[in-house]
Amino acid sequence: MKDQQPLQVTVWMNYPSFYQGDMYRALIASGQVDLEVIYAKTLTADRLQLGWHDDLRGYPYRFINKRAAKLDAMRIARAQRHRIHVINGIWAEPSFAAALVTLALAGSKYALYSEAPDPTVARSAGKRMLQGKVGPALAAKAMGVLPVSSLAADFYRRLGVVEPKIYPFGYFRSRARWTDRSGHFKDESKIEMVFAGQIIERKGLDILLDALGPLFDEYPSLTLSVIGDGDMLPRLRSLVEQRLLTERVTFEGVIPPERIPARLAVADLLVLPSRWDGWGVVVNEALSVGIPAVVSDRCGAADLIENGKNGYVFPSGPSGDADALRAALRSFLSSKWEWSALRARSAEVGDKISVEAVAPYLVDCLRYMMGVLDRRPTAPWLQMDVRAG
């Protein structure tokens, strides 16, 4: 390594989140990063509904001036043009697009970090123009990209980003979040599956309920616990009542993010059947406490799943696929003698996706992009031959 001086890094993120806060604190604790975080806005209502809170402890940050967001972003970019910038997306925040243009014109060093755009969301004419014209130009000038999942890596390839500039990435949590399991006890008389997240169409809880119908008859001890809230909750509660499943399906409401890992630790399986999910950090949380997961192939966090080893990935069409999900769930239910191995492998992968394991990889990625590290780093979870490529 040619240079061990701390990297001067400015991260641009749309809003604060508990798991990103974990990463920032890990970067600072490493002593290898002089960090500042720029936020476009405070937490959105849908995140607050899930019990999130602005996690702003332990790292320097500022919010862009809402009254002149683009001008303020351009001013910050000019003032910090000699730093390394990691920017969340190209056009999700107009102020970030303004900052990107400013940095590109100044010849500054920057990397892009984002999920793939949700294909179910209509884009304005302005965003379509940015995606088709400006996006490829800004991506081409980046030192590299940190795609949140292989879905995002494919998106950047379509923008013309060459393979050597793509560094697999995702969302991650601190190992310290996983240790406290007090107040939660495993009911050995039940097989418990858990869904945790927004109860909205995109997350596919309705697909899961359809998939479980016949399985409830086949496995009398099978139960489903639903954690979260959202606009589909009243309809799905009514559906459960109509199907006479109130003894098998429990709606637990919102649980604060810091308590989710401990809650998952006493379940048998996490299920995330999303029609689309840029990542799905609840999968990290399940693996971190040794709980396997079944996820759709439209979830970014499917990159962490090895079929039959720490969970299952099922194919999801545009409207979801209850039959394919049911087949994956049946594979799990019919192989109980393998559950201990599934849990062990889940915990092994979970250890590789903590921020404590991933922060050094991120630092090495930035150093390699800058030409001060000779050997290209490998993502910790990919060293274990999990599904992502």
Secondary structure, 3 states (H helix, E strand, C coil): CCCCCCEEEEEEECCCCHHHHHHHHHHHHHCCEEEEEEECCCCCHHHHHCCCCCCCCCCCEEECCHHHHHHHHHHHHHHCCCCEEEEECCCCCHHHHHHHHHHHHHCCEEEEEECCCCCCCCCCHHHHHHHHHHHHHHHHHCCEEEEECHHHHHHHHHCCCCHHHECCECCCECHHHHCCCCCCCCCCCCEEEEEECCCCHHHCHHHHHHHHHHHHHHCCCEEEEEECCCCCHHHHHHHHHHCCCCCCEEEEECCCHHHHHHHHCCCCEEEECCCCECCCHHHHHHHHCCCCEEEECCEHHHHHCCECCCEEEECCCCCCCHHHHHHHHHHHHCCHHHHHHHHHHHHHHHHHCEHHHHHHHHHHHHHHHCCCCCCCCCCCCHHHCCCCC
